[in-house]
Amino acid sequence: MDPLHDLPAAAKPETLTRLIARLADLRPELRRECFDDPKKHVTLTTEQKILSEGEIVMALWGELYPDLEDPDSYGGGEEEFAKVIPGCGKPV
C-alpha cells in the first residue's frame, strides 16, 4: 500500500486544506480538479455550485493563458495572420 494514503488520514483537516490550497495555487490544472472533483461526492448549495463553476473557468483560463500570451511563438498572432490575409496586421 502507498504510504501517502495513510498520511492524510492522520492529518488534521486544516493541514490538508493548507496543503491543497498551496498546491492548487501553483498548478491551475490541479486547482480546477480541486473544484470539480468534490461535486461528484458531496451535495453543494446553489451558491457553492456557482462559485465552483466560476473557479473552474478561472482555473481553465490559468491553464490556457501561458499559451495564448504569445501566439507568435505557436504559429499564430499578427505576423502569421498577416501572411494568411494580406493587409491585416498593418497600420491603417
Backbone as ProteinMPNN parsed JSONL, in Angstrom:
{"seq_chain_A": "MDPLHDLPAAAKPETLTRLIARLADLRPELRRECFDDPKKHVTLTTEQKILSEGEIVMALWGELYPDLEDPDSYGGGEEEFAKVIPGCGKPV", "coords_chain_A": {"N_chain_A": [[0.847, -1.194, 0.0], [0.423, 2.258, -0.668], [2.189, 4.619, 1.203], [1.382, 7.243, 1.195], [-1.349, 7.227, 1.196], [-2.031, 6.687, 3.821], [-1.106, 8.852, 5.31], [-2.807, 11.257, 4.944], [-5.06, 10.463, 6.435], [-4.164, 10.617, 9.01], [-3.668, 13.277, 9.335], [-4.677, 16.595, 10.366], [-7.736, 18.222, 9.375], [-7.331, 20.973, 8.773], [-4.643, 21.09, 8.137], [-4.526, 19.565, 5.801], [-6.158, 21.137, 4.185], [-4.62, 23.495, 3.934], [-2.41, 22.425, 2.57], [-3.576, 21.508, 0.154], [-4.538, 23.951, -0.865], [-2.12, 25.357, -1.204], [-0.768, 23.759, -3.117], [-2.633, 23.881, -5.207], [-2.535, 26.573, -5.845], [-0.164, 26.697, -7.177], [-0.473, 25.156, -9.442], [-2.622, 25.415, -12.028], [-4.224, 23.414, -13.284], [-4.548, 21.542, -11.302], [-5.899, 23.071, -9.433], [-8.329, 23.445, -10.765], [-9.255, 20.807, -10.795], [-9.555, 20.406, -8.071], [-11.821, 21.892, -7.547], [-13.665, 20.688, -9.194], [-13.804, 17.852, -8.744], [-14.866, 17.344, -6.02], [-17.604, 17.856, -6.403], [-18.65, 15.556, -7.357], [-18.936, 13.978, -5.199], [-20.137, 15.184, -3.001], [-22.998, 17.047, -1.833], [-23.711, 20.201, -2.97], [-24.536, 23.585, -2.102], [-26.563, 25.944, -3.932], [-25.175, 28.349, -4.172], [-22.534, 27.478, -3.645], [-22.179, 25.806, -5.863], [-22.249, 27.656, -7.973], [-20.029, 29.255, -7.33], [-18.038, 27.301, -7.519], [-18.173, 26.588, -10.263], [-17.422, 29.027, -11.416], [-14.804, 29.248, -10.441], [-13.676, 27.038, -11.696], [-13.745, 27.852, -14.367], [-12.008, 30.058, -14.23], [-9.664, 28.74, -13.482], [-9.255, 27.165, -15.74], [-8.718, 29.21, -17.555], [-6.317, 30.062, -16.43], [-4.752, 27.875, -17.073], [-4.723, 27.998, -19.863], [-3.804, 30.564, -20.518], [-0.894, 30.995, -20.532], [-0.188, 29.842, -23.024], [-1.642, 31.405, -24.774], [-0.648, 33.89, -24.406], [1.602, 34.599, -25.939], [1.07, 34.299, -28.961], [2.523, 34.315, -31.362], [4.731, 32.694, -31.005], [3.689, 30.215, -31.285], [2.926, 29.909, -33.856], [0.864, 31.596, -34.527], [-0.876, 34.697, -34.11], [-0.313, 38.224, -34.936], [1.686, 38.428, -36.979], [1.621, 35.912, -38.344], [-1.074, 35.884, -39.052], [-1.174, 38.053, -40.81], [0.204, 37.025, -42.938], [-1.556, 35.166, -43.956], [-3.895, 36.626, -44.516], [-3.66, 39.153, -46.547], [-2.681, 42.497, -45.848], [-3.729, 42.622, -43.303], [-2.891, 43.273, -39.926], [-1.275, 45.348, -40.431], [-0.637, 48.856, -39.964], [-3.46, 51.054, -40.147]], "CA_chain_A": [[0.0, 0.0, 0.0], [1.151, 3.526, -0.754], [2.148, 5.337, 2.482], [0.696, 8.521, 1.026], [-2.77, 7.025, 1.506], [-2.194, 6.682, 5.277], [-0.79, 10.157, 5.887], [-3.961, 12.161, 5.078], [-5.96, 10.006, 7.496], [-3.598, 11.031, 10.282], [-3.539, 14.736, 9.368], [-5.845, 17.412, 10.716], [-8.341, 18.814, 8.172], [-6.725, 22.281, 8.471], [-3.353, 20.817, 7.498], [-4.807, 19.135, 4.433], [-6.701, 22.294, 3.473], [-3.482, 24.356, 3.589], [-1.624, 21.734, 1.557], [-4.316, 21.539, -1.11], [-4.552, 25.339, -1.343], [-0.767, 25.705, -1.656], [-0.507, 23.042, -4.37], [-3.555, 24.388, -6.225], [-2.053, 27.892, -6.262], [0.995, 26.507, -8.048], [-0.83, 24.42, -10.661], [-4.017, 25.682, -12.375], [-4.981, 22.2, -13.595], [-4.88, 20.935, -10.015], [-6.934, 23.931, -8.842], [-9.59, 23.116, -11.436], [-9.674, 19.493, -10.322], [-9.984, 20.546, -6.669], [-13.193, 22.397, -7.545], [-14.523, 19.815, -9.98], [-13.953, 16.509, -8.173], [-15.8, 17.216, -4.881], [-19.006, 17.892, -6.828], [-19.066, 14.179, -7.616], [-19.019, 13.233, -3.946], [-20.897, 15.899, -1.973], [-24.064, 17.918, -2.299], [-23.363, 21.6, -2.784], [-25.614, 24.565, -2.185], [-26.564, 26.662, -5.204], [-24.073, 29.318, -4.111], [-21.288, 26.732, -3.78], [-22.084, 25.352, -7.246], [-21.915, 28.827, -8.791], [-18.642, 29.585, -7.011], [-17.213, 26.228, -8.06], [-18.135, 26.729, -11.716], [-16.612, 30.214, -11.708], [-13.408, 28.921, -10.165], [-13.237, 26.109, -12.741], [-13.496, 28.666, -15.557], [-10.795, 30.834, -13.994], [-8.536, 27.813, -13.498], [-9.026, 26.842, -17.154], [-8.048, 30.376, -18.121], [-4.943, 29.998, -15.939], [-4.057, 26.832, -17.826], [-4.603, 28.4, -21.264], [-3.203, 31.885, -20.695], [0.503, 30.992, -20.98], [-0.131, 29.536, -24.454], [-2.271, 32.494, -25.518], [0.066, 35.135, -24.122], [2.48, 34.901, -27.064], [0.646, 33.406, -30.049], [3.516, 34.247, -32.43], [5.65, 31.581, -30.767], [2.978, 28.977, -31.6], [2.476, 29.945, -35.242], [-0.334, 32.428, -34.667], [-0.586, 36.095, -33.848], [-0.434, 39.181, -36.034], [2.588, 38.135, -38.09], [1.095, 34.763, -39.094], [-2.367, 36.303, -39.575], [-0.904, 38.945, -41.933], [0.635, 36.185, -44.067], [-2.729, 34.482, -44.486], [-4.811, 37.637, -45.023], [-2.844, 40.33, -46.871], [-3.171, 43.782, -45.371], [-4.056, 42.546, -41.884], [-1.745, 43.412, -39.052], [-0.555, 46.56, -40.799], [-1.36, 50.06, -39.511], [-4.466, 51.559, -41.079]], "C_chain_A": [[0.883, 1.244, 0.0], [1.051, 4.268, 0.577], [1.43, 6.683, 2.385], [-0.789, 8.401, 1.34], [-3.022, 7.066, 3.011], [-1.984, 8.063, 5.894], [-1.994, 11.096, 5.997], [-4.92, 11.746, 6.193], [-5.469, 10.466, 8.86], [-3.534, 12.552, 10.431], [-4.837, 15.408, 9.797], [-6.413, 18.012, 9.431], [-7.71, 20.155, 7.778], [-5.394, 22.107, 7.746], [-3.554, 20.42, 6.047], [-5.333, 20.292, 3.589], [-5.572, 23.218, 3.038], [-2.636, 23.729, 2.478], [-2.299, 21.804, 0.194], [-4.301, 22.948, -1.696], [-3.185, 25.742, -1.889], [-0.448, 25.03, -2.998], [-1.374, 23.585, -5.507], [-3.14, 25.774, -6.711], [-0.901, 27.782, -7.252], [0.627, 25.895, -9.397], [-2.308, 24.614, -10.993], [-4.833, 24.422, -12.659], [-5.38, 21.461, -12.325], [-5.974, 21.747, -9.322], [-8.302, 23.599, -9.434], [-10.119, 21.777, -10.923], [-10.174, 19.552, -8.879], [-11.407, 21.098, -6.571], [-14.153, 21.44, -8.231], [-14.809, 18.486, -9.273], [-14.925, 16.429, -6.99], [-17.27, 17.228, -5.276], [-19.545, 16.497, -7.103], [-19.371, 13.422, -6.326], [-19.843, 13.9, -2.848], [-21.994, 16.73, -2.617], [-23.694, 19.355, -1.961], [-24.612, 22.467, -2.801], [-25.53, 25.235, -3.557], [-25.402, 27.644, -5.257], [-22.721, 28.621, -4.285], [-21.092, 26.231, -5.209], [-21.647, 26.487, -8.166], [-20.455, 29.216, -8.577], [-17.691, 28.561, -7.629], [-17.07, 26.349, -9.57], [-17.281, 27.926, -12.129], [-15.135, 29.944, -11.507], [-12.85, 27.963, -11.218], [-12.901, 26.887, -14.011], [-12.204, 29.46, -15.387], [-9.555, 29.941, -14.007], [-8.216, 27.387, -14.935], [-8.295, 27.991, -17.854], [-6.58, 30.39, -17.688], [-4.118, 28.953, -16.666], [-3.775, 27.294, -19.26], [-3.79, 29.67, -21.481], [-1.741, 31.84, -21.135], [0.65, 30.695, -22.475], [-0.684, 30.669, -25.3], [-1.512, 33.808, -25.392], [0.961, 35.559, -25.294], [2.149, 33.99, -28.239], [1.666, 33.308, -31.177], [4.449, 33.057, -32.246], [4.996, 30.232, -31.078], [2.431, 28.977, -33.024], [1.2, 30.737, -35.445], [0.047, 33.878, -34.463], [-0.625, 36.94, -35.108], [0.432, 38.822, -37.232], [2.05, 36.998, -38.962], [-0.229, 35.122, -39.76], [-2.174, 37.172, -40.82], [-0.45, 38.164, -43.165], [-0.568, 35.542, -44.758], [-3.695, 35.466, -45.134], [-4.018, 38.912, -45.285], [-3.506, 41.614, -46.364], [-3.55, 43.785, -43.903], [-2.779, 42.673, -41.063], [-0.909, 44.632, -39.384], [-1.349, 47.765, -40.302], [-2.324, 50.559, -40.575], [-4.208, 53.002, -41.37]], "O_chain_A": [[1.957, 1.26, 0.602], [-0.057, 4.527, 1.047], [0.929, 7.197, 3.385], [-1.419, 9.389, 1.716], [-4.114, 7.44, 3.439], [-2.619, 8.4, 6.893], [-2.193, 11.688, 7.057], [-5.53, 12.605, 6.828], [-6.272, 10.681, 9.768], [-3.363, 13.056, 11.54], [-5.932, 14.872, 9.621], [-5.662, 18.285, 8.495], [-7.567, 20.447, 6.591], [-5.06, 22.882, 6.85], [-2.833, 20.886, 5.165], [-4.992, 20.411, 2.412], [-5.559, 23.68, 1.897], [-2.198, 24.42, 1.559], [-1.656, 22.125, -0.805], [-4.077, 23.118, -2.894], [-3.102, 26.399, -2.927], [0.084, 25.67, -3.905], [-0.904, 23.732, -6.636], [-3.371, 26.114, -7.871], [-0.692, 28.677, -8.072], [1.336, 26.093, -10.383], [-3.167, 24.045, -10.32], [-6.013, 24.364, -12.311], [-6.433, 20.825, -12.279], [-6.87, 21.18, -8.697], [-9.296, 23.487, -8.717], [-11.312, 21.645, -10.65], [-11.103, 18.836, -8.509], [-12.12, 20.8, -5.613], [-15.333, 21.389, -7.883], [-15.96, 18.054, -9.221], [-15.749, 15.515, -6.959], [-18.102, 16.669, -4.562], [-20.756, 16.28, -7.084], [-19.989, 12.357, -6.354], [-20.21, 13.25, -1.869], [-21.923, 17.071, -3.798], [-23.401, 19.68, -0.811], [-25.614, 22.128, -3.431], [-24.526, 25.097, -4.256], [-24.724, 27.754, -6.278], [-21.856, 29.126, -4.999], [-19.97, 26.229, -5.716], [-20.787, 26.307, -9.028], [-19.73, 29.475, -9.538], [-16.66, 28.924, -8.194], [-15.966, 26.225, -10.1], [-16.507, 27.842, -13.082], [-14.306, 30.364, -12.314], [-11.681, 28.065, -11.591], [-11.89, 26.614, -14.658], [-11.392, 29.524, -16.31], [-8.504, 30.353, -14.497], [-7.048, 27.263, -15.304], [-7.375, 27.77, -18.641], [-5.699, 30.696, -18.491], [-2.914, 29.129, -16.854], [-2.709, 27.01, -19.806], [-3.156, 29.829, -22.524], [-1.367, 32.586, -22.04], [1.536, 31.252, -23.124], [-0.238, 30.872, -26.43], [-1.715, 34.729, -26.184], [1.061, 36.747, -25.601], [2.862, 33.018, -28.492], [1.679, 32.306, -31.892], [4.91, 32.474, -33.228], [5.684, 29.212, -31.128], [1.58, 28.156, -33.368], [0.519, 30.554, -36.454], [1.213, 34.235, -34.636], [-0.926, 36.452, -36.197], [-0.023, 38.899, -38.373], [2.029, 37.115, -40.187], [-0.486, 34.72, -40.895], [-2.929, 37.043, -41.783], [-0.687, 38.586, -44.297], [-0.594, 35.393, -45.979], [-4.256, 35.175, -46.19], [-3.732, 39.668, -44.357], [-4.723, 41.782, -46.443], [-3.68, 44.855, -43.309], [-1.714, 42.221, -41.482], [0.066, 44.922, -38.691], [-2.577, 47.716, -40.223], [-2.031, 50.491, -41.769], [-4.947, 53.618, -42.138]]}, "name": "protein", "num_of_chains": 1, "seq": "MDPLHDLPAAAKPETLTRLIARLADLRPELRRECFDDPKKHVTLTTEQKILSEGEIVMALWGELYPDLEDPDSYGGGEEEFAKVIPGCGKPV"}
